[in-house]
Amino acid sequence: RQQLLRLVWEHDYLGDSRLVDACVQRLRAKVEDVPSAPKLIRTVRGVGYRLDAPQ
């Protein structure tokens, strides 16, 4: 989360790191056919997120 915050907002973000989760949830709602079962933006436990190529 911290790495995404640094890369996207380009400075140290001191607020809630759940901001990333909320943004990913909104992205999934826009790009996934079934946001609750994502195929494009996947969560990698203990690592972060992974963007998979569409099939």
PDB file with SEQRES, HELIX, SHEET and CRYST1 records, atoms N, CA, C and O in Angstrom:
SEQRES   1 A   55  ARG GLN GLN LEU LEU ARG LEU VAL TRP GLU HIS ASP TYR          
SEQRES   2 A   55  LEU GLY ASP SER ARG LEU VAL ASP ALA CYS VAL GLN ARG          
SEQRES   3 A   55  LEU ARG ALA LYS VAL GLU ASP VAL PRO SER ALA PRO LYS          
SEQRES   4 A   55  LEU ILE ARG THR VAL ARG GLY VAL GLY TYR ARG LEU ASP          
SEQRES   5 A   55  ALA PRO GLN                                                  
HELIX    1 AA1 GLN A    2  TRP A    9  1                                   8    
HELIX    2 AA2 ARG A   18  VAL A   31  1                                  14    
SHEET    1 AA1 2 ILE A  41  VAL A  44  0                                        
SHEET    2 AA1 2 GLY A  48  LEU A  51 -1                                        
CRYST1    1.000    1.000    1.000  90.00  90.00  90.00 P 1           1          
ATOM      1  N   ARG A   1       0.823  -1.199   0.000  1.00  0.00           N  
ATOM      2  CA  ARG A   1       0.000   0.000   0.000  1.00  0.00           C  
ATOM      3  C   ARG A   1       0.861   1.254   0.000  1.00  0.00           C  
ATOM      4  O   ARG A   1       0.605   2.199  -0.746  1.00  0.00           O  
ATOM      5  N   GLN A   2       1.886   1.249   0.849  1.00  0.00           N  
ATOM      6  CA  GLN A   2       2.742   2.437   0.927  1.00  0.00           C  
ATOM      7  C   GLN A   2       3.423   2.724  -0.405  1.00  0.00           C  
ATOM      8  O   GLN A   2       3.561   3.881  -0.804  1.00  0.00           O  
ATOM      9  N   GLN A   3       3.849   1.666  -1.090  1.00  0.00           N  
ATOM     10  CA  GLN A   3       4.502   1.861  -2.387  1.00  0.00           C  
ATOM     11  C   GLN A   3       3.522   2.463  -3.397  1.00  0.00           C  
ATOM     12  O   GLN A   3       3.879   3.381  -4.135  1.00  0.00           O  
ATOM     13  N   LEU A   4       2.296   1.953  -3.431  1.00  0.00           N  
ATOM     14  CA  LEU A   4       1.294   2.519  -4.340  1.00  0.00           C  
ATOM     15  C   LEU A   4       0.992   3.975  -3.985  1.00  0.00           C  
ATOM     16  O   LEU A   4       0.870   4.825  -4.867  1.00  0.00           O  
ATOM     17  N   LEU A   5       0.873   4.251  -2.700  1.00  0.00           N  
ATOM     18  CA  LEU A   5       0.620   5.634  -2.289  1.00  0.00           C  
ATOM     19  C   LEU A   5       1.746   6.553  -2.752  1.00  0.00           C  
ATOM     20  O   LEU A   5       1.489   7.652  -3.244  1.00  0.00           O  
ATOM     21  N   ARG A   6       2.990   6.108  -2.597  1.00  0.00           N  
ATOM     22  CA  ARG A   6       4.131   6.920  -3.030  1.00  0.00           C  
ATOM     23  C   ARG A   6       4.147   7.105  -4.539  1.00  0.00           C  
ATOM     24  O   ARG A   6       4.406   8.204  -5.029  1.00  0.00           O  
ATOM     25  N   LEU A   7       3.871   6.028  -5.281  1.00  0.00           N  
ATOM     26  CA  LEU A   7       3.927   6.101  -6.740  1.00  0.00           C  
ATOM     27  C   LEU A   7       2.778   6.913  -7.332  1.00  0.00           C  
ATOM     28  O   LEU A   7       2.974   7.648  -8.299  1.00  0.00           O  
ATOM     29  N   VAL A   8       1.598   6.788  -6.767  1.00  0.00           N  
ATOM     30  CA  VAL A   8       0.423   7.465  -7.322  1.00  0.00           C  
ATOM     31  C   VAL A   8       0.345   8.917  -6.861  1.00  0.00           C  
ATOM     32  O   VAL A   8       0.110   9.814  -7.670  1.00  0.00           O  
ATOM     33  N   TRP A   9       0.542   9.150  -5.564  1.00  0.00           N  
ATOM     34  CA  TRP A   9       0.402  10.504  -5.035  1.00  0.00           C  
ATOM     35  C   TRP A   9       1.731  11.256  -4.994  1.00  0.00           C  
ATOM     36  O   TRP A   9       1.752  12.452  -4.701  1.00  0.00           O  
ATOM     37  N   GLU A  10       2.834  10.578  -5.281  1.00  0.00           N  
ATOM     38  CA  GLU A  10       4.174  11.158  -5.403  1.00  0.00           C  
ATOM     39  C   GLU A  10       4.667  11.896  -4.159  1.00  0.00           C  
ATOM     40  O   GLU A  10       5.469  12.823  -4.275  1.00  0.00           O  
ATOM     41  N   HIS A  11       4.214  11.510  -3.000  1.00  0.00           N  
ATOM     42  CA  HIS A  11       4.758  12.040  -1.746  1.00  0.00           C  
ATOM     43  C   HIS A  11       4.369  11.083  -0.630  1.00  0.00           C  
ATOM     44  O   HIS A  11       3.534  10.200  -0.826  1.00  0.00           O  
ATOM     45  N   ASP A  12       4.965  11.257   0.521  1.00  0.00           N  
ATOM     46  CA  ASP A  12       4.613  10.402   1.656  1.00  0.00           C  
ATOM     47  C   ASP A  12       3.216  10.762   2.135  1.00  0.00           C  
ATOM     48  O   ASP A  12       2.942  11.900   2.513  1.00  0.00           O  
ATOM     49  N   TYR A  13       2.351   9.776   2.110  1.00  0.00           N  
ATOM     50  CA  TYR A  13       0.966   9.968   2.535  1.00  0.00           C  
ATOM     51  C   TYR A  13       0.870   9.546   3.989  1.00  0.00           C  
ATOM     52  O   TYR A  13       1.227   8.417   4.324  1.00  0.00           O  
ATOM     53  N   LEU A  14       0.404  10.413   4.850  1.00  0.00           N  
ATOM     54  CA  LEU A  14       0.372  10.135   6.277  1.00  0.00           C  
ATOM     55  C   LEU A  14      -1.005   9.700   6.766  1.00  0.00           C  
ATOM     56  O   LEU A  14      -1.183   9.448   7.958  1.00  0.00           O  
ATOM     57  N   GLY A  15      -1.968   9.607   5.876  1.00  0.00           N  
ATOM     58  CA  GLY A  15      -3.319   9.225   6.262  1.00  0.00           C  
ATOM     59  C   GLY A  15      -3.501   7.717   6.298  1.00  0.00           C  
ATOM     60  O   GLY A  15      -2.535   6.967   6.442  1.00  0.00           O  
ATOM     61  N   ASP A  16      -4.721   7.290   6.169  1.00  0.00           N  
ATOM     62  CA  ASP A  16      -5.087   5.877   6.238  1.00  0.00           C  
ATOM     63  C   ASP A  16      -4.660   5.149   4.967  1.00  0.00           C  
ATOM     64  O   ASP A  16      -5.017   5.564   3.864  1.00  0.00           O  
ATOM     65  N   SER A  17      -3.893   4.057   5.117  1.00  0.00           N  
ATOM     66  CA  SER A  17      -3.441   3.303   3.943  1.00  0.00           C  
ATOM     67  C   SER A  17      -4.587   2.526   3.297  1.00  0.00           C  
ATOM     68  O   SER A  17      -4.413   1.955   2.220  1.00  0.00           O  
ATOM     69  N   ARG A  18      -5.742   2.497   3.934  1.00  0.00           N  
ATOM     70  CA  ARG A  18      -6.914   1.843   3.339  1.00  0.00           C  
ATOM     71  C   ARG A  18      -7.457   2.641   2.162  1.00  0.00           C  
ATOM     72  O   ARG A  18      -8.345   2.174   1.448  1.00  0.00           O  
ATOM     73  N   LEU A  19      -6.931   3.833   1.960  1.00  0.00           N  
ATOM     74  CA  LEU A  19      -7.293   4.631   0.789  1.00  0.00           C  
ATOM     75  C   LEU A  19      -7.020   3.835  -0.484  1.00  0.00           C  
ATOM     76  O   LEU A  19      -7.802   3.891  -1.433  1.00  0.00           O  
ATOM     77  N   VAL A  20      -5.913   3.095  -0.506  1.00  0.00           N  
ATOM     78  CA  VAL A  20      -5.567   2.269  -1.670  1.00  0.00           C  
ATOM     79  C   VAL A  20      -6.644   1.216  -1.889  1.00  0.00           C  
ATOM     80  O   VAL A  20      -7.072   0.995  -3.022  1.00  0.00           O  
ATOM     81  N   ASP A  21      -7.085   0.564  -0.816  1.00  0.00           N  
ATOM     82  CA  ASP A  21      -8.128  -0.460  -0.933  1.00  0.00           C  
ATOM     83  C   ASP A  21      -9.406   0.127  -1.517  1.00  0.00           C  
ATOM     84  O   ASP A  21     -10.046  -0.490  -2.368  1.00  0.00           O  
ATOM     85  N   ALA A  22      -9.773   1.310  -1.061  1.00  0.00           N  
ATOM     86  CA  ALA A  22     -10.987   1.959  -1.560  1.00  0.00           C  
ATOM     87  C   ALA A  22     -10.853   2.289  -3.046  1.00  0.00           C  
ATOM     88  O   ALA A  22     -11.802   2.115  -3.810  1.00  0.00           O  
ATOM     89  N   CYS A  23      -9.684   2.763  -3.451  1.00  0.00           N  
ATOM     90  CA  CYS A  23      -9.460   3.084  -4.870  1.00  0.00           C  
ATOM     91  C   CYS A  23      -9.485   1.830  -5.729  1.00  0.00           C  
ATOM     92  O   CYS A  23     -10.050   1.837  -6.823  1.00  0.00           O  
ATOM     93  N   VAL A  24      -8.881   0.761  -5.245  1.00  0.00           N  
ATOM     94  CA  VAL A  24      -8.891  -0.502  -5.992  1.00  0.00           C  
ATOM     95  C   VAL A  24     -10.320  -1.021  -6.110  1.00  0.00           C  
ATOM     96  O   VAL A  24     -10.707  -1.530  -7.163  1.00  0.00           O  
ATOM     97  N   GLN A  25     -11.100  -0.899  -5.056  1.00  0.00           N  
ATOM     98  CA  GLN A  25     -12.498  -1.332  -5.098  1.00  0.00           C  
ATOM     99  C   GLN A  25     -13.275  -0.547  -6.158  1.00  0.00           C  
ATOM    100  O   GLN A  25     -14.070  -1.127  -6.897  1.00  0.00           O  
ATOM    101  N   ARG A  26     -13.051   0.760  -6.235  1.00  0.00           N  
ATOM    102  CA  ARG A  26     -13.732   1.576  -7.250  1.00  0.00           C  
ATOM    103  C   ARG A  26     -13.275   1.204  -8.657  1.00  0.00           C  
ATOM    104  O   ARG A  26     -14.087   1.146  -9.580  1.00  0.00           O  
ATOM    105  N   LEU A  27     -11.976   0.954  -8.824  1.00  0.00           N  
ATOM    106  CA  LEU A  27     -11.471   0.517 -10.132  1.00  0.00           C  
ATOM    107  C   LEU A  27     -12.110  -0.799 -10.551  1.00  0.00           C  
ATOM    108  O   LEU A  27     -12.535  -0.955 -11.696  1.00  0.00           O  
ATOM    109  N   ARG A  28     -12.176  -1.745  -9.619  1.00  0.00           N  
ATOM    110  CA  ARG A  28     -12.791  -3.041  -9.921  1.00  0.00           C  
ATOM    111  C   ARG A  28     -14.242  -2.870 -10.337  1.00  0.00           C  
ATOM    112  O   ARG A  28     -14.705  -3.541 -11.260  1.00  0.00           O  
ATOM    113  N   ALA A  29     -14.963  -1.983  -9.669  1.00  0.00           N  
ATOM    114  CA  ALA A  29     -16.371  -1.754 -10.005  1.00  0.00           C  
ATOM    115  C   ALA A  29     -16.516  -1.242 -11.436  1.00  0.00           C  
ATOM    116  O   ALA A  29     -17.528  -1.494 -12.089  1.00  0.00           O  
ATOM    117  N   LYS A  30     -15.505  -0.527 -11.921  1.00  0.00           N  
ATOM    118  CA  LYS A  30     -15.573   0.034 -13.271  1.00  0.00           C  
ATOM    119  C   LYS A  30     -15.099  -0.928 -14.349  1.00  0.00           C  
ATOM    120  O   LYS A  30     -15.633  -0.916 -15.458  1.00  0.00           O  
ATOM    121  N   VAL A  31     -14.096  -1.769 -14.046  1.00  0.00           N  
ATOM    122  CA  VAL A  31     -13.481  -2.567 -15.116  1.00  0.00           C  
ATOM    123  C   VAL A  31     -13.799  -4.057 -15.074  1.00  0.00           C  
ATOM    124  O   VAL A  31     -13.639  -4.747 -16.081  1.00  0.00           O  
ATOM    125  N   GLU A  32     -14.240  -4.558 -13.943  1.00  0.00           N  
ATOM    126  CA  GLU A  32     -14.502  -5.992 -13.820  1.00  0.00           C  
ATOM    127  C   GLU A  32     -15.946  -6.314 -14.203  1.00  0.00           C  
ATOM    128  O   GLU A  32     -16.859  -5.539 -13.919  1.00  0.00           O  
ATOM    129  N   ASP A  33     -16.143  -7.464 -14.849  1.00  0.00           N  
ATOM    130  CA  ASP A  33     -17.506  -7.927 -15.127  1.00  0.00           C  
ATOM    131  C   ASP A  33     -18.214  -8.268 -13.826  1.00  0.00           C  
ATOM    132  O   ASP A  33     -19.384  -7.932 -13.638  1.00  0.00           O  
ATOM    133  N   VAL A  34     -17.498  -8.940 -12.928  1.00  0.00           N  
ATOM    134  CA  VAL A  34     -18.018  -9.293 -11.604  1.00  0.00           C  
ATOM    135  C   VAL A  34     -16.995  -8.793 -10.576  1.00  0.00           C  
ATOM    136  O   VAL A  34     -16.032  -9.498 -10.276  1.00  0.00           O  
ATOM    137  N   PRO A  35     -17.192  -7.597 -10.039  1.00  0.00           N  
ATOM    138  CA  PRO A  35     -16.198  -7.023  -9.129  1.00  0.00           C  
ATOM    139  C   PRO A  35     -15.889  -7.878  -7.900  1.00  0.00           C  
ATOM    140  O   PRO A  35     -14.779  -7.816  -7.371  1.00  0.00           O  
ATOM    141  N   SER A  36     -16.850  -8.667  -7.445  1.00  0.00           N  
ATOM    142  CA  SER A  36     -16.610  -9.511  -6.270  1.00  0.00           C  
ATOM    143  C   SER A  36     -15.767 -10.739  -6.596  1.00  0.00           C  
ATOM    144  O   SER A  36     -15.292 -11.420  -5.687  1.00  0.00           O  
ATOM    145  N   ALA A  37     -15.575 -11.028  -7.880  1.00  0.00           N  
ATOM    146  CA  ALA A  37     -14.714 -12.133  -8.330  1.00  0.00           C  
ATOM    147  C   ALA A  37     -13.773 -11.584  -9.406  1.00  0.00           C  
ATOM    148  O   ALA A  37     -13.905 -11.931 -10.579  1.00  0.00           O  
ATOM    149  N   PRO A  38     -12.830 -10.732  -9.012  1.00  0.00           N  
ATOM    150  CA  PRO A  38     -11.990 -10.036  -9.991  1.00  0.00           C  
ATOM    151  C   PRO A  38     -11.086 -10.956 -10.791  1.00  0.00           C  
ATOM    152  O   PRO A  38     -10.541 -11.932 -10.274  1.00  0.00           O  
ATOM    153  N   LYS A  39     -10.943 -10.623 -12.061  1.00  0.00           N  
ATOM    154  CA  LYS A  39     -10.049 -11.364 -12.948  1.00  0.00           C  
ATOM    155  C   LYS A  39      -8.928 -10.472 -13.473  1.00  0.00           C  
ATOM    156  O   LYS A  39      -7.904 -10.973 -13.935  1.00  0.00           O  
ATOM    157  N   LEU A  40      -9.113  -9.159 -13.405  1.00  0.00           N  
ATOM    158  CA  LEU A  40      -8.104  -8.227 -13.915  1.00  0.00           C  
ATOM    159  C   LEU A  40      -7.222  -7.661 -12.801  1.00  0.00           C  
ATOM    160  O   LEU A  40      -5.995  -7.688 -12.896  1.00  0.00           O  
ATOM    161  N   ILE A  41      -7.850  -7.156 -11.758  1.00  0.00           N  
ATOM    162  CA  ILE A  41      -7.112  -6.585 -10.631  1.00  0.00           C  
ATOM    163  C   ILE A  41      -7.232  -7.571  -9.477  1.00  0.00           C  
ATOM    164  O   ILE A  41      -8.275  -7.670  -8.830  1.00  0.00           O  
ATOM    165  N   ARG A  42      -6.159  -8.291  -9.235  1.00  0.00           N  
ATOM    166  CA  ARG A  42      -6.186  -9.352  -8.226  1.00  0.00           C  
ATOM    167  C   ARG A  42      -5.411  -8.945  -6.981  1.00  0.00           C  
ATOM    168  O   ARG A  42      -4.435  -8.198  -7.050  1.00  0.00           O  
ATOM    169  N   THR A  43      -5.864  -9.449  -5.853  1.00  0.00           N  
ATOM    170  CA  THR A  43      -5.160  -9.254  -4.597  1.00  0.00           C  
ATOM    171  C   THR A  43      -4.179 -10.394  -4.415  1.00  0.00           C  
ATOM    172  O   THR A  43      -4.540 -11.565  -4.539  1.00  0.00           O  
ATOM    173  N   VAL A  44      -2.927 -10.043  -4.119  1.00  0.00           N  
ATOM    174  CA  VAL A  44      -1.901 -11.042  -3.821  1.00  0.00           C  
ATOM    175  C   VAL A  44      -1.618 -10.919  -2.330  1.00  0.00           C  
ATOM    176  O   VAL A  44      -1.006  -9.951  -1.878  1.00  0.00           O  
ATOM    177  N   ARG A  45      -2.070 -11.904  -1.579  1.00  0.00           N  
ATOM    178  CA  ARG A  45      -1.981 -11.844  -0.126  1.00  0.00           C  
ATOM    179  C   ARG A  45      -0.532 -11.663   0.331  1.00  0.00           C  
ATOM    180  O   ARG A  45       0.370 -12.373  -0.111  1.00  0.00           O  
ATOM    181  N   GLY A  46      -0.338 -10.710   1.212  1.00  0.00           N  
ATOM    182  CA  GLY A  46       0.977 -10.437   1.757  1.00  0.00           C  
ATOM    183  C   GLY A  46       1.883  -9.621   0.850  1.00  0.00           C  
ATOM    184  O   GLY A  46       2.994  -9.259   1.237  1.00  0.00           O  
ATOM    185  N   VAL A  47       1.401  -9.327  -0.380  1.00  0.00           N  
ATOM    186  CA  VAL A  47       2.223  -8.583  -1.342  1.00  0.00           C  
ATOM    187  C   VAL A  47       1.533  -7.294  -1.759  1.00  0.00           C  
ATOM    188  O   VAL A  47       2.112  -6.214  -1.643  1.00  0.00           O  
ATOM    189  N   GLY A  48       0.303  -7.398  -2.241  1.00  0.00           N  
ATOM    190  CA  GLY A  48      -0.426  -6.218  -2.717  1.00  0.00           C  
ATOM    191  C   GLY A  48      -1.404  -6.586  -3.809  1.00  0.00           C  
ATOM    192  O   GLY A  48      -2.246  -7.465  -3.627  1.00  0.00           O  
ATOM    193  N   TYR A  49      -1.296  -5.922  -4.936  1.00  0.00           N  
ATOM    194  CA  TYR A  49      -2.217  -6.136  -6.046  1.00  0.00           C  
ATOM    195  C   TYR A  49      -1.450  -6.489  -7.303  1.00  0.00           C  
ATOM    196  O   TYR A  49      -0.280  -6.139  -7.460  1.00  0.00           O  
ATOM    197  N   ARG A  50      -2.134  -7.191  -8.198  1.00  0.00           N  
ATOM    198  CA  ARG A  50      -1.541  -7.568  -9.485  1.00  0.00           C  
ATOM    199  C   ARG A  50      -2.563  -7.272 -10.571  1.00  0.00           C  
ATOM    200  O   ARG A  50      -3.745  -7.583 -10.429  1.00  0.00           O  
ATOM    201  N   LEU A  51      -2.098  -6.671 -11.648  1.00  0.00           N  
ATOM    202  CA  LEU A  51      -2.947  -6.395 -12.800  1.00  0.00           C  
ATOM    203  C   LEU A  51      -2.682  -7.472 -13.837  1.00  0.00           C  
ATOM    204  O   LEU A  51      -1.572  -7.573 -14.361  1.00  0.00           O  
ATOM    205  N   ASP A  52      -3.691  -8.277 -14.137  1.00  0.00           N  
ATOM    206  CA  ASP A  52      -3.569  -9.344 -15.124  1.00  0.00           C  
ATOM    207  C   ASP A  52      -4.098  -8.872 -16.471  1.00  0.00           C  
ATOM    208  O   ASP A  52      -5.035  -8.076 -16.537  1.00  0.00           O  
ATOM    209  N   ALA A  53      -3.500  -9.363 -17.529  1.00  0.00           N  
ATOM    210  CA  ALA A  53      -3.950  -9.029 -18.883  1.00  0.00           C  
ATOM    211  C   ALA A  53      -5.317  -9.652 -19.134  1.00  0.00           C  
ATOM    212  O   ALA A  53      -5.575 -10.771 -18.691  1.00  0.00           O  
ATOM    213  N   PRO A  54      -6.201  -8.940 -19.843  1.00  0.00           N  
ATOM    214  CA  PRO A  54      -7.509  -9.512 -20.177  1.00  0.00           C  
ATOM    215  C   PRO A  54      -7.348 -10.722 -21.087  1.00  0.00           C  
ATOM    216  O   PRO A  54      -6.418 -10.796 -21.891  1.00  0.00           O  
ATOM    217  N   GLN A  55      -8.258 -11.655 -20.948  1.00  0.00           N  
ATOM    218  CA  GLN A  55      -8.187 -12.893 -21.734  1.00  0.00           C  
ATOM    219  C   GLN A  55      -9.103 -12.827 -22.925  1.00  0.00           C  
ATOM    220  O   GLN A  55      -9.176 -13.779 -23.701  1.00  0.00           O  
TER     221      GLN A  55                                                      
END                                                                             
